[in-house]
Amino acid sequence: MSLVDTYLAGLRQSLVAEDLDQLKHAHGASAADLQRLSKRYPLCPASLLQLLGQIDGTHYRDYPNGEVMVLMLGSDLPGYPYYLSSVEDILAEADGLDTESIVELYEGWFENGWLDQEMDLIGEGIDPTVGMNERLCFSHCINNGGTSRLYIDLNPAPGGTVGQVMRFLHDPDNYEVIAPSFDHYLQQLIDDDYAFIRPEP
């Protein structure tokens, strides 16, 4: 059994019945769509392609047999779940307006020295000069990404790893590497027994 198959098997055992019923409507992305994604992001991890090949998104995703809104991923934030973006959503985001780098997005913050005084914006291994759309955004959090998103970082800074998983968190804003690869990321969620599904007490 592959890592993705193991992940999905454990996920299905952890989800509530309502989410399981919704997930039955889901199908995998087409070979053509996966090829489009690979063309846009040639270093897209094989395990992410395999996951999308089985479930092509759960973020308000309209499938022929019904809409799917299932939170099926987590991060380093305890009890905080995320949707899986579809191939179409990933490509639309890549071609969207989010082309600025972290440095450009927070230009005024750097100039005013707020970052040094109030927040730790950028974690180790992240290159703040890379345009955000050069990172593959594969997941939005429970409130549609406004608070947190997950990326495959394909252009790391020295000390980082190509394909590392980066988490964005809003208020206070922070970009942090949470796994050295997508495979490690899935394994972490498995080892944590899908704790993101259960809200904090």
C-alpha positions as CSV (number, residue, x, y, z in Angstrom):
1,M,0.0,0.0,0.0
2,S,1.4,3.4,-0.9
3,L,1.7,6.3,1.5
4,V,-1.2,8.1,-0.1
5,D,-3.4,4.9,0.2
6,T,-2.4,4.5,3.8
7,Y,-3.2,8.2,4.5
8,L,-6.6,8.0,2.9
9,A,-7.5,4.7,4.6
10,G,-6.7,6.2,8.0
11,L,-8.5,9.4,7.1
12,R,-11.7,7.6,6.2
13,Q,-11.5,5.8,9.6
14,S,-11.3,9.1,11.4
15,L,-13.9,11.1,9.6
16,V,-17.5,11.5,10.8
17,A,-20.3,9.7,8.8
18,E,-21.5,12.9,7.2
19,D,-18.0,13.7,5.8
20,L,-17.6,10.1,4.6
21,D,-20.9,10.3,2.7
22,Q,-19.7,13.5,1.0
23,L,-16.3,12.0,0.2
24,K,-18.0,9.2,-1.7
25,H,-19.0,11.8,-4.4
26,A,-15.4,12.7,-5.0
27,H,-13.3,11.3,-7.9
28,G,-9.7,11.8,-9.0
29,A,-8.4,14.4,-11.4
30,S,-8.1,13.4,-15.0
31,A,-4.7,12.4,-16.5
32,A,-4.9,15.6,-18.6
33,D,-5.4,17.8,-15.6
34,L,-2.6,16.1,-13.7
35,Q,-0.4,16.7,-16.7
36,R,-1.4,20.4,-16.7
37,L,-0.4,20.6,-13.1
38,S,2.9,18.9,-13.7
39,K,3.6,21.2,-16.6
40,R,3.0,24.3,-14.4
41,Y,5.0,22.8,-11.5
42,P,7.4,20.3,-12.9
43,L,8.7,19.5,-9.4
44,C,5.3,18.8,-8.0
45,P,5.6,15.8,-5.6
46,A,4.5,12.4,-7.0
47,S,2.5,11.8,-3.8
48,L,0.5,15.0,-4.2
49,L,-0.3,14.0,-7.8
50,Q,-1.3,10.6,-6.6
51,L,-3.6,12.2,-3.9
52,L,-5.2,14.4,-6.5
53,G,-5.5,11.4,-8.8
54,Q,-7.8,9.9,-6.2
55,I,-9.6,13.0,-4.8
56,D,-9.6,16.1,-7.0
57,G,-10.2,18.6,-4.2
58,T,-12.6,19.0,-1.2
59,H,-12.9,22.8,-1.1
60,Y,-16.5,23.5,-2.0
61,R,-15.9,21.1,-4.9
62,D,-18.8,20.4,-7.3
63,Y,-18.7,16.8,-8.4
64,P,-21.4,15.2,-10.7
65,N,-23.1,13.5,-7.7
66,G,-22.9,16.4,-5.2
67,E,-20.8,19.1,-3.6
68,V,-17.9,18.0,-1.4
69,M,-16.7,20.2,1.6
70,V,-14.5,17.9,3.6
71,L,-11.6,19.0,5.8
72,M,-9.0,16.3,5.2
73,L,-5.6,17.9,5.9
74,G,-3.8,19.4,8.9
75,S,-0.7,21.4,9.8
76,D,1.4,22.2,12.9
77,L,-1.6,24.0,14.3
78,P,-3.3,21.5,16.7
79,G,-7.0,20.8,15.9
80,Y,-7.0,23.1,12.9
81,P,-8.2,21.4,9.6
82,Y,-7.7,22.2,5.9
83,Y,-9.4,21.4,2.6
84,L,-7.6,19.9,-0.3
85,S,-7.6,22.2,-3.3
86,S,-8.5,20.8,-6.7
87,V,-6.1,20.8,-9.7
88,E,-8.3,23.6,-11.2
89,D,-8.1,25.6,-7.9
90,I,-4.3,25.2,-7.7
91,L,-3.8,26.3,-11.3
92,A,-6.2,29.2,-11.0
93,E,-4.3,30.4,-7.9
94,A,-1.0,30.1,-9.7
95,D,-2.3,32.3,-12.5
96,G,-4.0,34.7,-10.1
97,L,-2.9,38.0,-8.6
98,D,-0.7,36.6,-5.9
99,T,2.5,37.0,-7.9
100,E,4.3,39.2,-5.3
101,S,7.1,37.9,-3.1
102,I,6.9,38.0,0.7
103,V,9.3,41.0,0.6
104,E,7.0,42.8,-1.8
105,L,3.8,41.9,0.1
106,Y,5.3,43.3,3.4
107,E,7.3,46.1,1.9
108,G,6.0,48.7,4.2
109,W,6.5,46.5,7.2
110,F,10.2,46.0,6.4
111,E,10.6,49.7,5.9
112,N,9.0,50.6,9.2
113,G,10.9,48.0,11.1
114,W,7.8,46.4,12.4
115,L,9.0,42.9,11.6
116,D,11.9,43.0,14.0
117,Q,9.8,44.6,16.8
118,E,6.6,42.7,16.7
119,M,6.8,39.4,14.7
120,D,8.8,36.6,13.3
121,L,7.6,36.6,9.8
122,I,9.8,34.2,7.9
123,G,11.0,30.9,9.1
124,E,14.4,29.2,8.2
125,G,14.7,27.8,4.7
126,I,12.2,30.2,3.0
127,D,13.3,32.6,0.3
128,P,11.2,35.8,0.8
129,T,12.1,37.1,-2.7
130,V,10.3,34.3,-4.6
131,G,6.8,35.1,-6.0
132,M,4.1,33.4,-4.1
133,N,2.6,31.9,-7.2
134,E,5.9,30.0,-7.8
135,R,4.9,28.0,-4.7
136,L,2.2,25.4,-5.2
137,C,-0.7,26.2,-2.9
138,F,-2.5,22.9,-2.3
139,S,-4.7,23.6,0.7
140,H,-6.8,26.3,2.3
141,C,-7.8,26.2,5.9
142,I,-11.3,25.9,7.4
143,N,-12.1,29.6,6.8
144,N,-11.3,29.4,3.1
145,G,-7.6,30.3,3.5
146,G,-8.0,33.6,5.1
147,T,-6.2,32.5,8.2
148,S,-3.9,29.8,6.8
149,R,-2.7,28.1,3.6
150,L,-0.3,25.3,2.8
151,Y,2.3,25.4,0.0
152,I,4.8,23.2,-1.7
153,D,7.9,25.4,-1.7
154,L,9.9,24.6,-4.8
155,N,12.4,27.5,-4.5
156,P,13.8,27.3,-1.0
157,A,16.5,29.5,0.6
158,P,19.9,27.9,1.6
159,G,19.2,25.4,4.3
160,G,15.7,24.6,2.9
161,T,14.7,21.6,0.8
162,V,13.1,21.6,-2.6
163,G,9.5,20.4,-2.1
164,Q,9.3,21.4,1.5
165,V,5.8,22.1,2.9
166,M,5.3,25.7,4.0
167,R,2.5,27.0,6.2
168,F,1.2,30.6,6.0
169,L,-0.6,31.9,9.1
170,H,-2.4,35.2,9.4
171,D,-2.6,37.5,12.4
172,P,0.2,37.5,13.4
173,D,1.5,36.7,9.9
174,N,4.0,34.0,9.7
175,Y,5.6,31.7,7.0
176,E,7.0,28.5,8.4
177,V,8.4,25.2,7.0
178,I,6.5,22.4,8.7
179,A,7.8,19.4,6.8
180,P,10.8,18.7,4.5
181,S,8.6,17.1,1.9
182,F,5.0,16.2,1.1
183,D,5.7,12.6,2.0
184,H,7.0,13.6,5.4
185,Y,4.0,15.9,5.8
186,L,1.5,13.1,5.2
187,Q,3.4,10.8,7.5
188,Q,3.4,13.4,10.2
189,L,-0.4,13.6,10.0
190,I,-0.7,9.8,10.1
191,D,1.7,9.6,13.1
192,D,-0.4,12.3,14.8
193,D,-3.4,10.1,14.4
194,Y,-5.2,12.7,12.3
195,A,-5.5,15.0,15.3
196,F,-6.6,17.9,13.1
197,I,-10.0,16.3,12.8
198,R,-10.6,16.7,16.5
199,P,-11.1,20.3,17.8
200,E,-9.0,21.4,20.7
201,P,-10.8,20.8,24.1
